[in-house]
Amino acid sequence: MSLDLAALLPLDARAATLFLAALAGGLVRGFTGFGFAMVFVPVAAAAVGPAAAVGLIWVVDAPFSLWFGARSAPRAVWREVVPLLIGSTLLLPVGVWLLTRLDPGFTRWITAGAILLALAALVSGWRYKADPSLPLSLATGGASGLASGFAALGGMPLAVFWLASQRASAAQVRDNLMAYFGLSTLVSGVVFTATGVLTGPRFAEAVPLLLPYGLGLWVGSHGFRLASDRVFRAVAYTVILVAVCLALPLR
């Protein structure tokens, strides 16, 4: 069985763990446009459980996702973003259903495996040059919705989708991701509330994490302006690799 850190860590240690995870996740999200959940969820799931981690991350990320989404919307390629949103909305409830019914330890193993597959797809060197087809966009959006509901990892399929494209610059990838998350946050908020993932205690526990996350976002977004496309992709791949290690359940 997996080691239950939620039961072993004292409250102050859990709070410190969540604080540092929010700061690190904010740095990554501000720089790449994705990756907050890939850093925060594995750590938070070990400390408070998978379902609680998904609720926490929504509360922490929602204000910033809406803000950055509104700023990035004019620069986003909406013919790519809209099909993704449709697919995501359709499969998000399925992901939440799995989250609330599967064993937490098993959930963390699935999360680790999914992140590892994403990393393998990126570092394999596979690329596509054509414009993404509608079926591919809908399927990718569906995978994002499923991952978002199951483990708040909705950005992971999208990162593979856009980072594997030779057409998209780092700036375009980031704008598309930010615009997508701005709208998908509204949809997931409704679903999470209806299914009990979002509760009053989740909001109360998440409020102190807004400060470190906001600080990380600010620093990361300023660092992005100084980075080349090559550095951008290297950082993104490193984030995924670290997330794989963090997501593995302890024995």
C-alpha positions as CSV (number, residue, x, y, z in Angstrom):
1,M,0.0,0.0,0.0
2,S,1.1,3.6,-0.6
3,L,2.5,5.6,2.3
4,D,-0.2,8.0,3.6
5,L,1.6,11.3,4.0
6,A,-1.6,13.0,4.8
7,A,-1.8,11.1,8.0
8,L,1.9,11.4,8.9
9,L,2.6,15.0,8.2
10,P,1.7,17.5,11.0
11,L,-0.5,20.4,9.9
12,D,2.4,22.9,9.8
13,A,4.5,20.6,7.6
14,R,1.5,20.1,5.3
15,A,1.0,23.8,5.0
16,A,4.7,24.4,4.2
17,T,4.7,21.6,1.6
18,L,1.7,23.1,-0.1
19,F,3.2,26.6,0.1
20,L,6.4,25.5,-1.6
21,A,4.6,23.4,-4.2
22,A,2.4,26.4,-5.1
23,L,5.4,28.7,-5.5
24,A,7.3,26.2,-7.7
25,G,4.2,25.5,-9.7
26,G,3.6,29.2,-10.2
27,L,7.1,29.7,-11.5
28,V,6.6,26.9,-14.1
29,R,3.1,28.0,-15.2
30,G,4.2,31.6,-15.6
31,F,7.2,30.6,-17.7
32,T,5.6,27.9,-19.9
33,G,1.9,28.5,-19.8
34,F,1.3,25.1,-18.3
35,G,2.7,22.8,-15.7
36,F,1.3,24.1,-12.4
37,A,-0.8,21.0,-11.9
38,M,2.1,18.8,-13.0
39,V,4.2,20.2,-10.1
40,F,1.5,20.9,-7.5
41,V,-0.8,17.9,-7.8
42,P,1.7,15.1,-7.2
43,V,3.0,16.9,-4.1
44,A,-0.5,17.9,-2.8
45,A,-2.0,14.5,-3.5
46,A,0.7,12.9,-1.3
47,A,0.0,15.4,1.5
48,V,-3.8,15.7,1.4
49,G,-5.1,13.1,-1.1
50,P,-5.9,13.3,-4.8
51,A,-9.5,14.6,-4.6
52,A,-8.5,17.4,-2.1
53,A,-5.5,18.3,-4.4
54,V,-7.8,18.8,-7.4
55,G,-10.1,21.0,-5.4
56,L,-7.2,23.1,-4.0
57,I,-5.6,23.6,-7.4
58,W,-8.8,24.9,-8.9
59,V,-9.3,27.5,-6.2
60,V,-5.7,28.6,-6.3
61,D,-5.5,28.8,-10.1
62,A,-8.9,30.1,-11.1
63,P,-8.3,33.9,-10.6
64,F,-5.0,33.8,-12.4
65,S,-6.3,31.6,-15.2
66,L,-9.1,34.0,-15.9
67,W,-6.8,37.0,-15.8
68,F,-4.1,35.5,-18.1
69,G,-6.7,34.0,-20.3
70,A,-8.3,37.4,-21.0
71,R,-4.9,38.9,-21.7
72,S,-3.9,36.1,-24.1
73,A,-7.3,35.7,-25.9
74,P,-6.6,38.3,-28.6
75,R,-3.4,36.5,-29.7
76,A,-4.7,32.9,-29.4
77,V,-5.4,30.8,-32.6
78,W,-9.1,30.2,-31.8
79,R,-9.6,27.7,-34.7
80,E,-7.3,25.4,-32.7
81,V,-8.5,26.3,-29.2
82,V,-12.3,26.0,-29.7
83,P,-12.4,22.3,-30.8
84,L,-10.1,21.5,-27.8
85,L,-12.6,23.2,-25.5
86,I,-15.5,21.2,-26.9
87,G,-13.7,17.9,-26.4
88,S,-12.6,18.9,-22.9
89,T,-16.2,19.8,-21.8
90,L,-17.5,16.5,-23.0
91,L,-15.1,14.3,-21.1
92,L,-14.4,16.4,-18.0
93,P,-17.3,14.8,-16.0
94,V,-15.9,11.3,-16.8
95,G,-12.6,12.3,-15.3
96,V,-14.3,13.6,-12.1
97,W,-16.3,10.4,-11.8
98,L,-13.1,8.3,-11.9
99,L,-11.4,10.7,-9.4
100,T,-14.2,10.2,-6.8
101,R,-14.4,6.4,-7.2
102,L,-10.9,5.0,-7.7
103,D,-8.4,4.2,-4.9
104,P,-6.1,7.2,-4.2
105,G,-3.0,5.1,-4.5
106,F,-4.1,3.7,-7.8
107,T,-5.0,7.2,-8.9
108,R,-1.4,8.4,-8.3
109,W,0.0,5.5,-10.2
110,I,-2.2,6.3,-13.2
111,T,-1.2,10.0,-12.9
112,A,2.5,9.0,-13.0
113,G,2.1,6.8,-16.0
114,A,0.2,9.4,-17.9
115,I,2.9,12.0,-17.3
116,L,5.6,9.5,-18.4
117,L,3.7,8.8,-21.6
118,A,3.6,12.6,-22.3
119,L,7.3,12.9,-21.7
120,A,8.0,9.9,-24.0
121,A,5.9,11.5,-26.8
122,L,7.8,14.7,-26.6
123,V,11.4,13.5,-26.3
124,S,10.9,10.8,-29.0
125,G,11.4,13.5,-31.5
126,W,7.9,13.0,-33.1
127,R,6.7,16.2,-34.8
128,Y,3.8,17.1,-37.1
129,K,3.9,19.9,-39.6
130,A,0.4,20.1,-40.9
131,D,-2.5,22.0,-39.3
132,P,-4.2,19.8,-36.7
133,S,-7.3,18.1,-38.0
134,L,-10.7,18.5,-36.3
135,P,-10.7,14.9,-35.0
136,L,-7.2,15.3,-33.6
137,S,-8.2,18.5,-31.9
138,L,-11.4,17.0,-30.4
139,A,-9.5,13.9,-29.2
140,T,-6.8,16.1,-27.6
141,G,-9.4,18.2,-25.9
142,G,-11.2,15.1,-24.7
143,A,-7.9,13.8,-23.2
144,S,-7.4,17.2,-21.6
145,G,-10.9,17.2,-20.0
146,L,-10.4,13.6,-18.8
147,A,-7.0,14.4,-17.3
148,S,-8.4,17.7,-15.8
149,G,-11.2,15.9,-14.0
150,F,-9.1,13.0,-12.9
151,A,-6.0,14.7,-11.7
152,A,-6.1,18.4,-12.7
153,L,-3.6,17.6,-15.4
154,G,-5.5,19.1,-18.3
155,G,-2.5,21.0,-19.6
156,M,-0.5,17.9,-20.2
157,P,-2.2,16.6,-23.4
158,L,-2.2,20.2,-24.7
159,A,1.5,20.6,-24.0
160,V,2.2,17.5,-26.1
161,F,-0.3,18.7,-28.8
162,W,1.4,22.1,-29.3
163,L,5.0,21.4,-28.3
164,A,5.1,18.6,-30.8
165,S,4.2,21.1,-33.6
166,Q,7.0,22.7,-35.5
167,R,4.7,25.4,-36.6
168,A,4.0,26.9,-33.2
169,S,6.4,29.3,-31.5
170,A,6.9,29.4,-27.8
171,A,4.8,32.6,-27.6
172,Q,1.9,31.0,-29.6
173,V,1.9,27.9,-27.5
174,R,1.8,29.9,-24.4
175,D,-1.0,32.2,-25.6
176,N,-3.1,29.2,-26.8
177,L,-2.7,27.5,-23.5
178,M,-3.6,30.6,-21.5
179,A,-6.7,31.3,-23.5
180,Y,-7.8,27.7,-23.3
181,F,-7.4,27.5,-19.5
182,G,-9.3,30.8,-19.0
183,L,-12.4,29.3,-20.5
184,S,-12.0,25.7,-19.3
185,T,-11.6,27.0,-15.7
186,L,-15.2,28.2,-15.8
187,V,-16.5,24.8,-17.1
188,S,-14.5,22.8,-14.6
189,G,-15.6,25.0,-11.7
190,V,-19.3,24.2,-12.4
191,V,-18.5,20.5,-12.7
192,F,-16.3,20.3,-9.6
193,T,-18.9,22.2,-7.5
194,A,-21.8,19.9,-8.7
195,T,-19.8,16.8,-7.9
196,G,-18.5,17.9,-4.4
197,V,-14.9,18.3,-5.3
198,L,-15.1,22.0,-4.5
199,T,-16.2,22.6,-1.0
200,G,-16.1,25.4,1.6
201,P,-13.1,23.8,3.4
202,R,-11.2,23.6,0.1
203,F,-11.6,27.3,-0.4
204,A,-10.4,28.1,3.1
205,E,-7.3,25.9,2.8
206,A,-6.5,27.3,-0.6
207,V,-6.6,31.0,0.1
208,P,-3.1,31.2,1.8
209,L,-1.7,29.5,-1.3
210,L,-2.7,32.4,-3.6
211,L,0.3,34.5,-2.5
212,P,3.1,32.1,-3.4
213,Y,1.4,31.0,-6.6
214,G,0.9,34.6,-7.7
215,L,4.5,35.5,-6.9
216,G,5.7,32.4,-8.9
217,L,3.5,33.4,-11.8
218,W,4.9,36.9,-11.9
219,V,8.5,35.8,-11.8
220,G,8.0,33.1,-14.3
221,S,6.1,35.3,-16.8
222,H,9.0,37.8,-16.7
223,G,11.6,35.1,-17.2
224,F,9.7,33.9,-20.3
225,R,10.4,37.1,-22.1
226,L,14.2,36.4,-21.9
227,A,14.0,32.8,-23.1
228,S,14.5,31.4,-26.6
229,D,12.2,28.7,-28.1
230,R,14.9,26.1,-27.4
231,V,15.1,27.1,-23.7
232,F,11.3,27.1,-23.5
233,R,11.0,23.5,-24.7
234,A,13.9,22.4,-22.5
235,V,12.2,23.8,-19.4
236,A,8.9,22.3,-20.4
237,Y,10.5,18.8,-20.8
238,T,12.3,19.1,-17.5
239,V,9.0,20.0,-15.7
240,I,7.4,16.8,-17.0
241,L,10.4,14.7,-15.9
242,V,10.3,16.1,-12.4
243,A,6.5,15.6,-12.2
244,V,7.0,11.9,-13.1
245,C,9.3,11.5,-10.1
246,L,7.0,13.4,-7.8
247,A,3.9,11.5,-8.9
248,L,5.3,8.1,-8.1
249,P,3.6,6.8,-4.9
250,L,6.0,6.1,-2.1
251,R,6.3,2.5,-0.8
